[in-house]
Amino acid sequence: MSGKYIYIALGAFLGVLCSLVSIFSFLIVTCLFLLTLAKLKKFKQSQIVLIILIGFIFYLKGEWVYVHNHSKLPPAKTNFYIEYIKDPIIDGNLLKVQGKEQLYNEKVLLRYQINSEEEKQLLQSHSPYGCICQITGTLKKSAVAKNPNGFNYQRYLATKGIFWIVDLQQNPFHHCKPIKSSPSAFVKQLRYTGINYLEKNFPSEIAGLSAALIFGDTNILDPELLSDYQRTGIVHLLAISGLHVSLFIGMIFYIGLRCGLTRQFMTNFLLGLLPVYVLLTGSSPSVIRSALMIALILIAEKWKHHLKLLTIDALSLAFLLYIFGSPMIIFDNGFQLSFLVSFAIILAAPKILKRQQGNGAKMIATSVTAQLSAMPLLLYHYFQLSFIGIAANLLYIPLFSFVYLPAVYVLFMIQLLTGTTPGILIFLVQKTIELSNKLIQVLGNVPFTNFTPGRPPNLITILYIILIVSSFYIWERGAYPQKRVHVFIIMVMLLTIQPCWNWLNPSGEVTMIDVGQGDSIFIHFPHGRGDYLIDTGGSINFVEERWKEQARPYEVGRDVVVPFLNAKGITKIDKLILTHGDMDHIGGANSILSELKVKQILMPSVTEPSETEQLITKEAASQGIPVIKVSSGDNWQQGENNFYILSPKKNFTGERNRGSIAIVAEIGGLSWFFGGDLDQEGEEAIIRQYPNLTIDVLKAGHHGSKTSSAVVFINQIKPKAALISVGEHNRFGHPHQEVLDRLAAVKAKIYRTDQQGAITYLFSRGNGTFLTYLP
């Protein structure tokens, strides 16, 4: 079976997919796979039976994991005995740490709100390992995704075997007793100590990069810098990859041989060192993959007279071992990308890479291979690709491999051995890192370098796979007359198939995005004829003491609205309508302006705009975006859809909520009322001016507060449906029961974001239906 272990790995993977994703869909895929092996690959009957048997074994393992992947902890439990299993993360005044509850042998995530700067300093110096701690706290479920394509934190934790978050009432290390430290805990302690040592003894630029490249920890890197790495398509360089592991193991092997040790001794030593190195570097999927491959190759070297193992076989066996030990790992982004790209590069090496002349050409071919193979996964998880990634990788892969990696190891060893590091070395490395970081920032903001078609539908994903496989097939072939034409056609199709699908889609939508306690409504017209955003949501951030400030505070525009739009392939907003100046309605506008192209901003015509409105106007002016102050009587048409502004009056003076833009729109065969936080007095003024006004869908004012949705207003417009954008368990008690009763009295169907997540009206040709993201 030499060279054919990849087919066994695929059979095992399909078995796990049948158990954990969909047995019907992937059973069909499995049958097609086996038929292909029998007809095209001419596999023997015994080989087919072997693949079926292994696939069935992995199916059973997946079923076993699925059945047992649930919590055993009683929800009412408040007292716990915890052994900490991961490094604590302290961000501002919040501490998070993973632990294992000893009585139920179950992992939990613990959160603690730090009370003082002194306590924070004490916690930062405290080791979490080698003890059992008695703690008191409340079990809570983690957040679920409440918007389409949103990050589902609850599902993410469940794949790691974590089902509860424990909100602590006291210092998590207060009541602890020492226990005999296990070898793994000892190595984790070394890692934790090493990261803290770097942070204390080196400038932040060097410490952050050193922690990433030596210990696989990116928590002390600047979050904005991490975002620049992601936009540039080189964030993988901050993860310890197969190249890093190979360089480290190769260096140890070479030093051992130069010291006079035998190859046999060094092979055995490295087999023992690899598990330690995996723990020391954070046990990421890329490190585990590399370590398994190297271990298998070393074992094959020991038994070279009995075992022949090709590189592709080593990768396939590593894949088999990994998913058998942890089937849920198939849902991990890092696992998926690490193995997929590795398989692609190894399979491309014999023909594509070997044919390239010179190291530069080989690097370009390798980078293109990696980008092409990863394309479907990158679009699925991150909704976009970086065109500049190939060029950035050509520059930064050598920089990281041959400058940064040796430099941080040398600095670390000098500091450990002598207790100090020459200032000239610190200066040179620090300035090099600063310059490269500035270049990354520039590259990450180069216009037209990001391709954002959104998350592809399943059919488009299948077409992507077919086109990518075809491109590799053509690339592998030698020269032939139509080769360039075929390559050009495939590349054009890869870049246009999804944007064309988005444009051809005959459906439009009105979606109330779940932004918590705020408002944000997205309107998309069929065939790409326009995209509107009414309000952006926003987080109210209070001025905190410096020690309490988080490195990257949650910001609803950046963290919710922009990903929601990117997932749909939206990179341009035709009208950004900001109903009034409250932060929970327009606080996310700056993120929208920085991440998307906005063609026009509408604001209410008021004499005293809020400070936030003034800042948005200033930013819009710097980008050349027209800001239009609208008032009652303004209107426009978007295809078959009409929009009418009912309030405020021009140059309105008065309470801010009463000055909200109120819009009546005809969209998708229904009439809609969008009124921001318009209060009862404002609503009553509208029905006095428009006594025959009726509405199909009401966006309830002020999140269902009883200061809006007046009885006379509701009784006149008689909405058939009401949308309430409200935060879950909000401190205001929204929506108020009186408002719910008023809406129920006119038999309006009530939709609430706190209970149902995002609410979408999907329409085509004047007809549509309401869909809620949560049942």
C-alpha positions in Angstrom: 0.0 0.0 0.0 3.0 2.3 -0.2 1.9 5.6 -1.7 -1.8 4.7 -1.2 -2.3 5.5 2.5 -4.0 8.7 1.4 -7.0 6.7 0.1 -7.2 5.0 3.5 -7.1 8.4 5.1 -9.9 9.7 2.9 -12.0 6.6 3.7 -11.5 7.2 7.4 -12.3 10.9 7.0 -15.6 10.1 5.2 -16.5 7.6 8.0 -16.1 10.4 10.6 -18.1 12.8 8.4 -20.9 10.3 8.2 -21.1 10.1 12.0 -20.6 13.7 12.9 -22.1 15.7 10.0 -24.5 13.8 7.7 -24.7 10.1 7.2 -26.9 10.3 4.1 -24.9 12.9 2.2 -21.4 11.5 2.9 -22.5 7.9 2.4 -23.3 8.9 -1.2 -19.9 10.6 -1.4 -18.3 7.4 0.1 -19.9 5.2 -2.6 -18.7 7.5 -5.4 -15.2 7.5 -3.8 -15.1 3.7 -3.7 -16.4 3.4 -7.2 -13.7 5.8 -8.4 -11.0 3.7 -6.7 -12.4 0.5 -8.3 -12.9 1.8 -11.8 -10.2 4.5 -12.4 -7.5 3.5 -9.9 -8.0 -0.3 -10.4 -7.9 -1.0 -6.7 -8.1 -4.7 -5.8 -11.1 -6.1 -4.0 -9.0 -6.6 -0.9 -7.9 -3.0 -0.9 -11.5 -1.8 -1.3 -12.6 -4.0 1.6 -9.7 -2.7 3.8 -10.8 0.9 3.1 -14.4 0.1 3.9 -13.4 -1.6 7.1 -11.3 1.3 8.3 -14.0 3.8 7.3 -16.5 1.8 9.4 -14.1 1.7 12.4 -13.8 5.5 12.2 -17.5 5.8 11.8 -18.0 3.9 15.0 -15.4 6.0 16.8 -17.2 9.2 15.6 -20.5 7.8 16.8 -19.0 7.0 20.2 -17.6 10.5 20.5 -20.9 12.1 19.4 -22.9 10.1 22.0 -20.5 10.9 24.8 -19.9 14.6 23.9 -22.2 16.1 26.4 -22.0 17.5 29.9 -22.4 15.4 33.1 -22.2 18.4 35.4 -25.5 19.3 37.2 -26.6 22.8 36.1 -27.2 23.8 39.7 -23.7 22.9 40.9 -21.8 25.8 42.5 -18.8 24.2 44.3 -16.0 22.8 42.2 -12.6 21.2 42.6 -10.6 22.3 39.7 -7.2 21.3 38.2 -6.1 24.0 35.7 -5.0 22.6 32.3 -4.3 25.7 30.2 -2.5 28.9 30.7 -4.7 31.7 32.1 -5.4 34.6 29.8 -5.7 38.0 31.4 -7.2 40.7 29.3 -7.8 44.0 31.1 -9.7 43.1 34.3 -11.0 39.7 32.9 -9.2 36.4 33.6 -10.1 33.3 31.6 -8.6 29.8 32.2 -9.5 26.3 31.3 -9.7 23.7 34.1 -10.9 20.1 34.7 -13.6 19.5 37.3 -12.2 16.6 39.3 -15.4 14.9 40.5 -17.0 14.7 37.1 -13.7 14.7 35.1 -15.1 17.4 32.8 -13.4 20.4 31.3 -14.9 23.9 32.0 -14.0 27.4 31.1 -13.6 29.7 34.1 -14.1 33.5 34.1 -13.2 35.9 36.9 -13.6 39.7 37.1 -10.4 41.1 38.7 -11.1 43.6 41.4 -7.9 45.6 41.6 -4.6 46.4 39.9 -2.7 44.7 42.8 -4.8 41.5 42.4 -4.1 41.6 38.6 -0.3 41.7 39.2 -0.6 38.9 41.7 -2.6 36.7 39.3 -0.1 37.5 36.4 2.7 36.1 38.6 0.8 33.1 39.8 1.4 29.6 38.3 -1.9 27.7 37.6 -0.3 24.3 37.6 0.5 21.7 40.2 -2.5 22.3 42.4 -6.2 21.5 43.0 -8.3 24.5 43.8 -11.7 24.7 45.4 -13.8 27.4 43.8 -17.4 28.7 44.0 -19.2 29.9 40.9 -22.2 29.8 38.7 -22.5 27.5 35.6 -23.6 29.3 32.4 -24.0 28.3 28.8 -21.7 30.1 26.4 -23.2 32.3 23.6 -24.6 30.7 20.5 -24.5 32.3 17.0 -27.5 34.6 16.6 -26.8 35.8 13.1 -26.3 33.9 9.8 -22.7 32.8 9.3 -21.8 34.2 12.8 -19.2 32.6 15.0 -20.9 29.9 17.2 -18.8 30.0 20.4 -21.0 27.4 22.1 -20.4 24.9 19.2 -16.7 25.8 19.1 -16.3 25.0 22.9 -18.3 21.8 22.5 -15.8 20.5 19.9 -13.2 21.0 22.6 -15.3 19.1 25.2 -16.3 22.2 27.1 -20.0 22.7 27.8 -20.1 25.2 30.7 -18.6 28.5 31.6 -18.1 29.0 35.3 -18.5 32.7 36.4 -16.3 32.8 39.6 -17.2 34.8 42.7 -13.7 34.8 44.0 -10.0 34.6 43.0 -9.6 31.2 41.2 -6.3 30.5 43.0 -7.4 31.4 46.5 -8.2 27.9 48.0 -5.6 25.6 46.4 -3.7 22.5 47.6 -0.5 21.3 45.9 -0.6 18.0 44.1 2.1 15.8 42.6 2.8 17.4 39.2 2.4 15.2 36.1 5.0 15.3 33.3 2.5 17.2 31.0 1.8 19.7 33.8 5.5 20.2 34.4 6.1 21.0 30.6 3.1 23.3 30.6 4.5 25.1 33.6 7.8 25.6 31.7 5.9 27.0 28.8 3.9 29.4 31.0 7.1 30.5 32.8 8.9 31.0 29.5 6.2 33.2 28.1 6.1 35.4 31.2 9.9 35.5 31.2 9.8 36.9 27.6 7.2 39.4 28.5 9.2 40.7 31.4 12.7 40.8 29.8 12.1 42.0 26.2 10.4 44.9 24.5 6.8 44.2 23.5 7.6 43.8 19.8 10.2 41.1 20.5 8.3 39.5 23.3 5.2 39.1 21.2 7.0 37.6 18.2 9.2 35.4 20.4 6.2 34.0 22.3 4.5 33.1 19.0 7.6 31.5 17.4 9.1 29.7 20.4 5.9 28.8 22.4 3.1 29.1 19.9 1.3 31.8 21.9 -0.1 34.9 20.2 -2.0 36.3 23.2 0.6 39.0 24.0 0.7 40.3 20.4 -1.0 43.5 19.5 -4.5 42.6 18.3 -4.4 45.3 15.5 -1.1 43.7 14.3 -2.8 40.3 14.2 -5.5 41.8 12.1 -2.9 43.2 9.7 -1.3 39.8 9.4 -4.7 38.3 8.6 -5.6 40.9 6.0 -2.2 40.4 4.4 -2.6 36.6 4.3 0.5 35.7 6.3 -1.0 35.1 9.8 0.0 31.4 9.4 3.6 32.5 9.9 2.8 33.4 13.5 1.7 29.8 14.1 4.4 27.2 14.7 4.2 25.2 11.4 5.8 22.2 9.9 8.7 24.3 8.7 9.4 25.6 12.2 9.2 22.1 13.7 11.5 20.6 11.0 14.1 23.4 11.5 14.1 22.9 15.3 14.3 19.1 15.1 16.9 19.3 12.3 19.0 21.6 14.4 18.8 19.3 17.5 19.7 16.3 15.3 22.7 18.1 13.7 24.0 19.3 17.1 23.8 15.8 18.5 25.7 14.3 15.6 28.4 17.0 15.8 28.7 16.2 19.5 29.6 12.6 18.6 26.3 10.9 19.4 25.1 8.1 17.1 22.2 8.4 14.7 20.3 5.7 16.6 20.6 7.5 19.9 19.5 10.8 18.3 16.6 9.1 16.7 15.4 7.7 20.0 16.1 11.0 21.7 14.0 13.0 19.2 11.1 10.5 19.5 11.1 11.2 23.2 11.5 15.0 22.6 8.6 15.4 20.2 5.8 15.0 22.7 7.5 17.5 25.0 8.0 20.0 22.1 4.3 19.6 21.2 3.2 20.6 24.8 5.9 23.3 25.0 4.5 25.0 21.9 0.8 24.9 22.7 -0.3 21.7 21.0 -1.8 23.4 18.0 -3.0 21.3 15.1 -0.1 22.3 12.8 2.4 21.3 15.5 0.7 18.0 16.2 0.6 17.2 12.5 4.3 18.0 12.0 5.3 16.1 15.1 3.3 13.0 14.1 4.8 13.1 10.6 8.4 13.5 11.9 7.8 10.7 14.5 6.6 8.4 11.7 9.5 9.2 9.5 12.0 8.6 12.4 10.3 5.2 13.1 10.5 4.3 9.4 14.2 5.3 9.5 14.8 2.9 12.4 13.0 0.1 10.6 14.1 1.0 7.1 14.7 -2.6 6.2 11.1 -3.5 7.1 9.1 -0.3 6.5 9.1 2.0 3.5 7.3 5.3 4.2 6.8 8.0 1.6 6.2 11.6 2.8 2.6 11.4 1.6 2.2 8.2 3.5 3.6 9.8 6.7 1.1 12.7 6.3 -1.8 10.2 5.7 -0.9 8.1 8.7 -0.6 11.3 10.9 -4.1 12.3 9.7 -5.4 8.8 10.6 -3.9 8.9 14.1 -5.0 12.4 14.8 -8.7 12.0 13.9 -8.9 8.6 15.5 -7.6 10.1 18.8 -9.8 13.2 18.4 -12.6 13.0 15.8 -14.0 16.4 16.8 -10.8 18.0 15.5 -12.2 17.9 12.0 -14.2 21.0 12.9 -11.1 23.0 13.8 -10.1 25.6 11.2 -6.4 25.2 11.9 -6.6 21.4 11.5 -8.5 21.7 8.2 -6.1 24.3 6.7 -2.9 22.6 8.0 -3.7 19.2 6.5 -5.3 20.4 3.3 -2.4 22.7 2.4 0.2 20.0 3.4 -1.5 17.4 1.2 -1.7 19.8 -1.7 2.0 20.8 -1.5 3.2 17.2 -1.1 1.1 16.0 -4.0 2.2 18.9 -6.2 5.9 18.4 -5.3 6.8 15.5 -7.8 5.6 17.3 -10.9 4.7 21.0 -10.3 7.3 22.1 -7.8 10.1 19.9 -9.2 9.7 21.5 -12.6 10.4 25.0 -11.3 13.8 26.4 -11.8 15.4 28.3 -8.9 14.3 28.8 -5.3 12.2 31.9 -6.2 10.1 30.0 -8.7 9.7 27.1 -6.3 8.5 29.5 -3.6 6.0 31.2 -5.9 4.7 27.8 -7.0 4.4 26.6 -3.4 2.6 29.8 -2.4 0.2 29.5 -5.3 -0.4 25.9 -4.5 -1.2 26.7 -0.9 -3.5 29.6 -1.8 -5.4 27.6 -4.4 -5.9 24.5 -2.3 -7.0 26.6 0.8 -9.4 28.8 -1.2 -12.7 27.0 -0.4 -11.9 26.8 3.3 -10.7 30.4 3.5 -13.9 31.6 1.9 -16.1 29.4 4.1 -14.4 30.5 7.3 -13.3 34.0 6.6 -15.4 35.0 3.5 -12.4 36.6 1.7 -9.0 36.1 0.1 -6.0 38.3 0.0 -4.5 38.8 -3.5 -1.4 40.3 -1.9 -0.9 37.2 0.1 1.3 35.4 -2.5 3.7 38.4 -2.7 3.7 38.9 1.0 4.5 35.3 1.6 7.5 35.5 -0.8 8.9 38.3 1.4 7.9 37.1 4.8 8.5 33.4 4.7 12.3 33.8 4.3 12.3 36.6 6.8 10.5 34.5 9.4 12.4 31.3 8.7 16.0 32.6 8.4 15.9 35.9 10.4 13.2 36.0 13.0 13.2 32.3 14.1 17.0 32.1 14.6 17.1 35.6 16.1 14.4 35.0 18.8 16.0 31.7 19.8 19.4 33.3 20.1 18.1 36.3 22.1 16.2 33.9 24.4 19.1 31.7 25.0 21.5 34.6 25.6 19.0 36.1 28.1 18.6 32.7 29.9 22.3 32.0 30.1 23.6 35.4 31.0 20.6 37.2 32.5 21.0 40.1 30.1 21.0 40.7 26.3 23.4 43.1 24.5 21.5 46.3 23.7 22.8 46.4 20.1 21.1 43.0 19.4 17.8 44.2 21.0 18.0 47.4 19.0 18.6 45.6 15.7 15.9 43.0 16.1 13.4 45.5 17.5 13.9 48.0 14.6 13.6 45.1 12.1 10.4 44.0 13.6 9.0 47.5 13.7 9.8 48.1 10.0 8.3 44.8 8.9 5.2 45.5 11.0 4.8 48.9 9.3 5.1 47.3 5.9 2.5 44.7 6.9 0.1 47.5 7.9 0.7 49.2 4.5 0.2 45.9 2.6 -2.9 45.1 4.6 -4.5 48.4 3.6 -3.6 48.4 -0.1 -6.9 48.9 -2.0 -8.4 46.2 -4.3 -6.2 43.4 -2.8 -9.0 41.6 -1.0 -11.5 39.4 -2.8 -14.7 39.2 -0.7 -17.4 37.1 -2.4 -18.8 35.9 0.9 -19.4 32.3 2.2 -20.1 30.1 -0.8 -23.2 28.0 -1.0 -22.6 24.2 -1.2 -23.0 24.1 -4.9 -20.5 26.8 -5.5 -18.1 25.1 -3.1 -18.3 21.9 -5.2 -17.7 24.0 -8.3 -14.7 25.6 -6.6 -13.2 22.1 -5.8 -13.7 20.9 -9.4 -12.1 24.0 -10.8 -9.1 23.9 -8.4 -8.5 20.2 -9.1 -8.7 21.0 -12.8 -6.2 23.8 -12.5 -3.7 21.4 -10.7 -4.3 18.8 -13.5 -3.5 21.4 -16.2 -0.5 22.7 -14.2 0.9 19.2 -13.9 0.7 18.5 -17.6 3.4 19.6 -19.9 3.1 22.3 -22.5 0.3 22.0 -25.0 -1.2 24.6 -27.4 -4.3 25.6 -25.4 -2.8 25.5 -21.9 -2.6 29.2 -21.3 -6.2 29.7 -22.5 -7.4 26.9 -20.2 -5.6 28.4 -17.2 -7.0 31.8 -18.0 -10.5 30.5 -18.2 -10.3 28.6 -14.9 -8.8 31.6 -13.1 -11.5 33.9 -14.4 -14.2 31.4 -13.3 -12.7 31.1 -9.8 -12.8 34.9 -9.4 -16.2 35.5 -11.0 -18.4 32.4 -10.3 -19.5 33.6 -6.9 -19.9 37.3 -7.6 -22.0 36.4 -10.7 -24.1 34.1 -8.5 -24.6 37.0 -6.0 -25.6 39.2 -8.9 -28.0 36.7 -10.6 -29.7 35.8 -7.3 -33.3 37.0 -7.7 -34.0 37.2 -4.0 -33.8 40.3 -1.9 -33.9 40.6 1.9 -34.6 42.8 4.9 -32.7 41.5 7.9 -32.8 42.8 11.4 -29.3 41.9 12.6 -29.0 40.8 16.2 -26.6 43.5 17.6 -27.7 43.1 21.2 -29.2 46.2 22.8 -29.1 48.3 19.6 -30.4 48.5 16.0 -29.0 47.5 12.7 -31.2 46.6 9.7 -29.8 45.4 6.4 -31.7 45.8 3.1 -30.6 44.0 0.0 -32.3 44.4 -3.4 -32.4 41.6 -5.9 -29.7 41.2 -8.6 -27.3 43.4 -6.7 -29.4 46.6 -7.4 -28.5 48.1 -4.0 -27.6 47.6 -0.4 -28.8 49.8 2.5 -27.9 49.7 6.2 -30.2 51.4 8.7 -28.1 52.0 11.8 -25.0 50.0 12.8 -25.5 49.0 16.4 -22.9 50.1 18.8 -21.2 49.4 22.1 -21.2 51.9 24.9 -17.7 51.9 26.3 -17.1 53.7 29.5 -13.8 55.3 30.4 -11.9 52.7 32.5 -8.7 52.8 34.5 -5.8 51.7 32.3 -5.3 48.4 34.0 -8.9 47.5 33.2 -8.7 48.2 29.5 -8.9 45.2 27.2 -6.5 44.9 24.3 -9.3 44.7 21.8 -12.7 45.6 23.4 -15.8 44.1 21.8 -17.1 46.5 19.1 -20.4 45.5 17.5 -19.8 47.2 14.2 -16.4 45.4 13.7 -17.3 42.1 15.4 -20.9 41.6 14.2 -22.1 43.8 11.4 -19.0 43.8 9.2 -18.7 39.9 9.3 -22.4 39.6 8.6 -22.0 41.7 5.5 -18.7 40.1 4.4 -20.3 36.7 4.7 -22.9 37.8 2.1 -20.2 39.3 -0.2 -21.2 42.8 0.6 -18.3 45.2 0.2 -20.3 48.4 -0.7 -23.2 50.2 1.0 -25.2 52.4 -1.2 -27.0 54.2 1.6 -25.9 54.2 5.3 -28.9 55.6 7.1 -28.1 56.7 10.7 -31.5 57.4 12.4 -30.2 59.4 15.3 -27.1 60.0 17.4 -27.4 57.4 20.2 -24.4 55.1 20.4 -26.4 51.9 20.3 -27.6 52.9 16.8 -24.5 54.5 15.3 -21.6 53.4 17.4 -20.5 50.9 14.9 -20.4 53.3 12.0 -16.7 53.9 12.0 -16.1 50.2 11.5 -18.4 50.3 8.6 -16.6 53.3 7.1 -13.2 51.7 7.5 -14.1 48.2 6.2 -16.6 48.9 3.4 -17.1 51.4 0.7 -20.0 53.7 1.6 -21.5 55.8 -1.2 -23.8 58.0 0.8 -24.8 58.7 4.4 -28.2 59.9 5.5 -28.6 61.7 8.9 -31.5 63.5 10.5 -31.8 67.2 10.0 -31.2 68.3 13.6 -29.7 71.5 15.0 -27.6 69.8 17.6 -26.0 66.6 16.3 -24.3 64.4 18.9 -20.6 64.2 19.3 -20.6 60.8 17.6 -22.5 62.2 14.6 -20.0 64.9 14.3 -17.1 62.5 14.3 -18.8 60.4 11.7 -19.4 63.5 9.5 -15.7 64.4 9.8 -14.6 60.9 8.9 -17.0 60.9 5.9 -15.6 64.2 4.7 -12.1 62.7 4.8 -13.2 59.9 2.6 -15.2 62.1 0.3 -18.5 60.5 1.3 -21.5 62.8 0.9 -23.6 63.3 4.1 -27.2 64.3 3.5 -29.4 65.7 6.2 -32.9 64.4 5.6 -36.3 65.6 6.9 -40.0 65.0 6.4 -41.0 65.2 2.8 -37.8 63.7 1.4 -38.3 60.6 -0.7 -36.6 58.4 -3.3 -37.1 55.3 -5.4 -34.9 52.2 -5.6 -36.2 50.2 -8.6 -39.7 49.1 -7.6 -39.2 50.1 -3.9 -40.2 53.5 -2.6 -38.9 55.3 0.5 -40.6 58.2 2.3 -39.1 60.3 5.2 -41.9 61.2 7.6 -39.8 62.8 10.3 -38.0 64.8 11.7 -38.9 68.2 10.5 -36.1 70.2 9.0 -33.6 71.6 11.6 -35.4 69.8 14.4 -34.7 71.0 17.9 -35.7 68.8 20.8 -35.1 65.4 22.5 -32.7 63.2 20.4 -35.0 60.1 20.2 -37.9 62.3 18.9 -35.6 63.6 16.2 -35.0 60.0 14.8 -35.4 59.5 11.1 -38.7 57.8 10.5 -39.0 56.0 7.1 -42.0 54.3 5.5 -40.8 52.0 2.7 -42.4 49.7 0.2 -40.1 46.7 0.0 -40.9 43.2 -1.3 -44.6 43.7 -1.5 -44.9 45.0 2.1 -45.0 48.4 3.7 -42.4 49.0 6.5 -42.0 51.5 9.2 -38.4 52.2 10.4 -38.4 54.8 13.1 -35.2 54.4 15.1 -36.0 55.4 18.7 -38.9 57.7 17.9 -41.0 58.3 21.0 -44.8 58.3 21.5 -45.0 62.1 20.9 -43.2 61.7 17.6 -45.4 58.8 16.6 -48.6 60.7 17.4 -47.4 63.6 15.3 -46.9 61.3 12.3 -50.4 59.9 12.5 -51.9 63.4 12.9 -50.1 64.3 9.7 -50.9 61.0 7.9 -54.3 59.9 9.3 -54.7 57.1 6.7 -51.2 55.5 7.3 -51.2 51.7 7.6 -48.2 49.5 7.9 -47.5 45.8 7.3 -44.3 45.6 9.3 -43.3 47.8 12.2 -39.8 48.1 13.6 -40.8 48.8 17.2 -39.3 52.0 18.5 -36.7 52.1 21.2 -36.3 48.3 21.5 -39.8 47.8 22.8 -39.7 50.5 25.5 -43.0 51.8 26.7 -41.9 55.3 25.8 -42.6 54.2 22.1 -45.3 52.2 20.3 -48.2 54.5 21.6 -51.6 52.9 21.7 -53.1 55.3 19.2 -50.2 54.8 16.9 -50.4 51.0 17.0 -54.2 51.0 16.7 -54.1 53.2 13.5 -51.2 51.5 11.6 -52.4 48.0 12.6 -49.1 46.2 11.8 -49.3 42.5 10.8 -45.7 42.0 12.1 -43.5 43.8 14.6 -39.7 43.5 14.8 -38.1 44.2 18.2 -34.3 44.6 18.3 -33.3 44.0 21.9 -30.4 42.6 23.9 -30.8 39.3 25.8 -31.3 39.9 29.5 -30.9 43.6 29.1 -30.9 45.8 32.2 -33.7 48.0 30.9 -36.3 45.3 30.9 -37.0 45.7 27.2 -39.3 44.9 25.6 -41.9 46.2 28.0 -44.9 44.0 28.6 -47.3 46.9 27.9 -45.8 47.2 24.4 -46.2 43.4 23.8 -49.8 43.6 24.9 -50.5 46.5 22.5 -49.1 44.6 19.6 -50.9 41.4 20.6 -54.2 43.4 20.7 -53.9 44.2 17.0 -52.8 40.6 16.3 -49.3 41.5 15.2 -46.8 38.7 14.9 -43.9 39.6 17.2 -40.3 38.8 16.3 -37.6 39.5 18.8 -33.8 39.3 18.3 -33.2 38.3 21.9 -35.2 35.1 21.5 -35.0 34.4 17.8 -31.7 36.0 16.7 -31.5 37.7 13.3 -34.9 38.1 11.6 -35.0 38.0 7.8 -37.7 38.8 5.3 -36.7 37.0 2.1 -38.6 38.2 -1.0 -38.7 37.8 -4.7 -41.1 39.4 -7.2 -43.3 41.1 -4.6 -43.7 38.0 -2.4 -41.7 36.9 0.6 -41.6 35.1 3.9 -40.1 35.8 7.4 -37.3 33.6 8.7 -35.7 33.6 12.1 -32.2 32.4 12.6 -33.0 30.6 15.9 -36.2 28.5 16.1 
